[in-house]
Amino acid sequence: MIRVLVLLLALAMPAVSWMAQAGWFGSDIGSVSNRDPSLIVAAGYAFSIWGLIFALSIGYGVWQVLPARRGDALTRRLAWPVAGVFALTSAWMIVFPNEIFWLALLILWTSLALLLAIVWRIAPPPRRLRGMEVLLVRWTFLIFCAWVALASVLNLAQTLLAYRIDPGVAPVVWSVALLVLAAVLLLAINRRVRGDIVFTATAWWALIGIWVKQSASAAPGAHVTAWTALAIAAVLLVHTLWLRFRARAA
């Protein structure tokens, strides 16, 4: 039953996303986001990665209900956390357009916690993954986790702006501090996944998206956050190369 639920929740995500963009739950997500643009928001094109995430999630949902997977211990261990991530993703797309920002933030960080639980179980996995398992298990959730790790920090910045919360320092200062928080998260996960190129590439996609958006912005401090994002991308790449070199030398 839980495997069927995972599939249904995977199918629900793109459907709910389409409804959210069509304004079924209030304003569309892009319009709400643009009302309070932060200094660490990414360029619009970066969010197209959700199409890949949805496709891989549906692929995983279909794959894990196949009769051949019925006795698989790994997919059984992942079932409830995966169901939670898929359900929370759809919930966020309903709550955020309704401008319940504190709840949207709570949903996103809970989703990140579940994704971290999944990643900690699959990297390294209890057994060697083969064939479609690499794509549908490892890559699906590494991409999902990398994107949500950054999205959680970006959403925190937007929530501060939406509620007019003053951290007591200039916006560029707390924006850079949030990017450093994102860097710590990414490096910790990267260490766990042993410098997986797919994880790094996803993080790069988001960080370069921030650089593209903020380097073209005239907002005070935007260029600082743009170059901070680029610096984090460079550090992450060096970290990945070092982890992979160390693994081969071991």
C-alpha positions in Angstrom: 0.0 0.0 0.0 2.8 2.5 0.9 4.4 1.9 -2.5 1.2 2.8 -4.3 0.9 5.9 -2.1 4.5 6.9 -3.1 3.5 6.6 -6.8 0.3 8.6 -6.4 2.2 11.3 -4.5 4.9 11.4 -7.2 2.2 11.9 -9.8 0.5 14.6 -7.7 3.5 16.9 -7.7 3.5 18.0 -11.3 -0.3 18.2 -11.3 -0.3 20.5 -8.2 2.6 22.5 -9.7 0.5 23.1 -12.8 -2.5 24.2 -10.7 -0.3 26.5 -8.6 1.2 28.2 -11.6 -2.3 28.5 -13.1 -3.4 30.4 -10.0 -5.7 27.8 -8.5 -4.5 28.5 -5.0 -4.3 32.3 -5.2 -1.5 34.2 -7.0 0.9 32.1 -9.0 4.2 31.2 -7.3 6.3 33.4 -9.5 4.2 36.5 -8.7 4.3 35.9 -5.0 8.1 35.4 -5.1 8.7 38.6 -7.1 6.9 40.8 -4.5 9.7 40.4 -2.0 12.9 39.7 -4.0 15.9 38.9 -1.9 19.6 39.3 -2.6 20.0 35.5 -3.0 17.1 34.6 -5.3 18.2 32.7 -8.4 17.4 33.5 -12.0 14.1 32.2 -13.3 15.6 29.6 -15.6 17.1 27.8 -12.6 13.7 26.7 -11.3 13.2 24.6 -14.5 15.0 21.9 -12.6 11.7 21.0 -11.0 10.8 19.4 -14.4 13.7 17.0 -14.0 12.9 16.4 -10.3 9.3 15.6 -11.1 10.3 13.3 -14.0 12.8 11.4 -11.9 10.3 11.2 -9.0 7.6 9.7 -11.2 10.2 7.3 -12.6 11.1 6.2 -9.1 7.4 5.9 -8.1 6.7 3.6 -11.1 9.9 1.6 -10.6 9.4 0.9 -6.9 5.9 -0.6 -7.5 7.2 -3.2 -10.0 6.7 -6.8 -8.8 10.5 -7.3 -9.0 11.0 -4.6 -6.2 8.4 -6.1 -3.9 10.9 -7.7 -1.5 13.6 -5.0 -1.8 14.7 -3.8 1.6 16.1 -0.5 0.4 12.9 0.8 -1.2 11.0 -0.4 1.8 13.2 1.6 4.1 12.9 4.7 1.9 9.1 4.4 1.4 7.8 6.6 4.3 10.5 9.4 4.0 10.0 9.5 0.2 6.2 9.7 0.6 6.7 12.5 3.1 8.9 14.5 0.8 6.5 14.1 -2.2 3.5 15.1 0.0 5.3 18.1 1.5 6.4 19.3 -1.9 2.8 19.4 -3.1 1.8 21.0 0.2 4.3 23.8 -0.2 3.0 24.6 -3.7 -0.5 25.1 -2.1 0.6 27.1 1.0 3.1 29.4 -0.6 0.8 31.0 -3.1 -1.6 31.7 -0.2 1.2 33.7 1.4 1.3 31.6 4.6 5.0 32.1 4.5 5.9 30.7 8.0 4.1 27.5 7.2 5.7 27.2 3.8 9.1 27.7 5.4 8.3 25.0 8.0 7.2 22.6 5.2 10.4 23.2 3.2 12.7 22.6 6.1 10.8 19.5 7.1 11.2 18.3 3.6 14.9 18.9 3.7 15.2 16.9 7.0 13.4 14.0 5.3 15.7 14.3 2.2 18.7 14.3 4.4 17.4 11.1 6.1 17.0 9.5 2.6 20.5 10.6 1.5 22.1 9.3 4.6 20.5 5.9 3.8 21.6 5.7 0.2 25.0 7.3 0.3 26.7 4.9 0.8 23.8 2.4 0.3 23.6 -0.9 2.3 24.5 -2.6 -1.0 25.9 -1.6 -4.3 23.3 0.0 -6.6 23.1 -1.2 -10.1 21.5 -0.1 -13.4 18.3 1.9 -13.0 18.9 2.0 -9.2 21.7 4.5 -9.7 19.4 6.8 -11.8 16.1 6.4 -10.0 17.3 6.0 -6.4 20.7 7.8 -6.0 20.4 10.5 -8.6 16.7 11.3 -8.0 17.3 12.1 -4.3 20.7 13.7 -4.6 19.3 16.2 -7.1 16.2 16.7 -5.0 18.3 17.2 -1.8 20.8 19.6 -3.4 18.0 21.8 -4.8 15.9 21.8 -1.6 19.0 22.5 0.6 19.5 25.8 -1.3 15.8 26.5 -1.7 15.3 26.2 2.0 17.8 29.0 2.6 16.4 31.1 -0.2 12.9 30.7 1.2 14.1 31.8 4.7 15.4 35.0 3.1 12.1 35.6 1.4 10.2 34.9 4.6 12.2 37.5 6.5 11.4 40.1 3.8 7.7 39.1 3.6 7.2 39.6 7.3 9.4 42.7 7.4 11.6 41.1 10.0 14.7 43.2 10.6 17.7 41.0 11.7 19.5 44.2 12.8 22.1 44.3 10.1 22.2 45.4 6.5 20.4 43.0 4.0 23.7 42.2 2.3 25.2 41.0 5.6 22.4 38.6 6.5 22.1 37.5 2.9 25.8 36.5 2.8 25.3 34.8 6.2 22.5 32.7 4.7 24.7 31.8 1.8 27.4 30.7 4.2 24.7 28.5 5.9 23.8 27.0 2.5 27.5 26.3 1.9 27.9 24.5 5.2 24.9 22.4 4.4 26.2 21.6 0.9 29.6 20.7 2.1 28.3 18.4 4.8 26.1 16.6 2.4 28.8 16.4 -0.2 31.1 14.7 2.3 28.4 12.1 2.9 27.9 11.4 -0.8 31.6 11.3 -1.3 31.8 14.1 -3.9 29.0 12.8 -6.2 29.1 14.8 -9.4 25.4 14.8 -9.8 25.0 16.4 -6.4 27.7 19.0 -7.2 26.2 19.7 -10.6 22.8 20.4 -9.1 24.2 22.7 -6.5 26.2 24.5 -9.2 23.0 25.0 -11.2 21.4 26.8 -8.3 24.5 28.8 -7.3 25.2 29.9 -10.8 21.5 30.9 -11.1 22.0 33.2 -8.1 25.1 34.7 -9.6 23.3 35.3 -13.0 20.4 37.0 -11.2 22.3 39.1 -8.7 25.2 40.1 -11.0 22.6 41.8 -13.2 20.7 43.4 -10.4 21.1 47.1 -9.4 20.0 46.4 -5.8 22.5 47.5 -3.1 24.7 44.5 -2.2 23.5 42.3 -5.1 27.0 42.0 -6.6 28.4 40.9 -3.2 25.9 38.1 -2.9 26.5 37.2 -6.6 30.2 36.8 -6.1 29.7 35.0 -2.8 27.5 32.4 -4.6 30.2 32.0 -7.2 32.9 31.5 -4.5 30.8 28.9 -2.8 30.4 27.1 -6.2 34.2 27.1 -6.6 34.8 25.8 -3.0 32.2 23.0 -3.6 34.0 22.0 -6.8 37.4 21.8 -5.1 35.8 19.8 -2.2 34.3 17.4 -4.7 37.5 16.9 -6.6 39.4 16.4 -3.3 36.9 13.8 -2.1 37.0 11.9 -5.3 40.8 11.9 -5.4 41.0 10.7 -1.8 38.5 7.9 -2.5 40.6 6.7 -5.5 43.8 6.9 -3.5 42.3 4.8 -0.6 
